[in-house]
Amino acid sequence: MRKKILIYGITGQDGSYLAENYLEKKFIVHGISRKKSGWDRNLKKLGILNKLKIFKLDKKYKNLNKILLNNYTYIFFLGGQSSVIASYKKLEQETYDSQILPLQTILENLRTKKICKTKLMFSSSSEIFGYHKKKKLNEESLKKPLSPYALSKLIGYEIVKSYREMFDLDVFTIIFFNHESALRSDDFIFKKLLNYIKTKNFSKKLELGNIDVIRDWGSSEEYMKIIIKIMENKKIEDYILATGFSIKLRKIIEYFFKKKNLDYKKYIKINKKFFRAHEIKENYANIDKIKKIIKAYPKIRHEDLIDQFYKYEI
């Protein structure tokens, strides 16, 4: 019998690539989307929209219980409001609700129905650590979130950990550091840079916030292949997923423009209104655990990642 998986948040970059990979492995793929418009863009782009089943959630997540009756082998929780900036503003309550309420519903289904063969992966974020200056962060590092988004991801992480320890469920968390792809929405920095350069209309400068932040940037496409290896591993553990290499955003911008023989300094304008409150100035990842247990780690770094953007989009 073919195995069946559920991807909560299937229309985002991670969910779409994950669906593509599992379809290639001959799994039955179901997905959940919260988006009202443009939800099928990435799935169409990958040519897989007609190869899977999509469920739309109601506002109170009541139909989620019915969806879970399908008895999935794997469940991937990748959804929820994902913008750090938006979580400070009008979407603060939605940020908590979209992360925590459906996660609790899924975990309660796994607990009460004793579906012990179902594995669940929760997607968390490096934002849960807050700011630790130059310290390399591992899975046990102190967590001190500095935004509603980060707090929602930490709450999810702690709930998953508690259900694993209290009820012996096969549930775990992946703490993702920054990762990008051609499937990213336009409000993320890599896509902003790409779209600006694609227009070739440089009469108006591209306004950005703090470009001296330091981050670990990887490839969503590559990360999802590693996620499959983690899910297939018998050991249920939480992992950081990152490249282990951090770089200043200014260098990313420079490389984007350099690909078209342009000097970024002529086209970028720094606007302090885009600076984030409680900005995490830098973060660094220790990926020793995933190397040791999974025997796999990301190898695509920023230059190859930017090359991929140009390959797919220009």
Secondary structure, DSSP 8 states (H G I E B T S, - for coil): ---EEEEETTTSHHHHHHHHHHHHTT-EEEEEE--SSSTTHHHHHTT-GGGSEEEE--TT-TTHHHHGGG--SEEEE--S---HHHHHTTTHHHHHHHHHHHHHHHHHHHHHTT-TT-EEEEEEEGGGG---TT-EE-TTS-----SHHHHHHHHHHHHHHHHHHHH---EEEEEE--EE-TTS-TTSHHHHHHHHHHH---SS-EEES-TT-EE--EEHHHHHHHHHHHHHSSS---EEES-S--EEHHHHHHHHHHTTT--GGGTEEE-GGG--TT---B-EE--HHHHHHTS------HHHHHHHHHHHH-
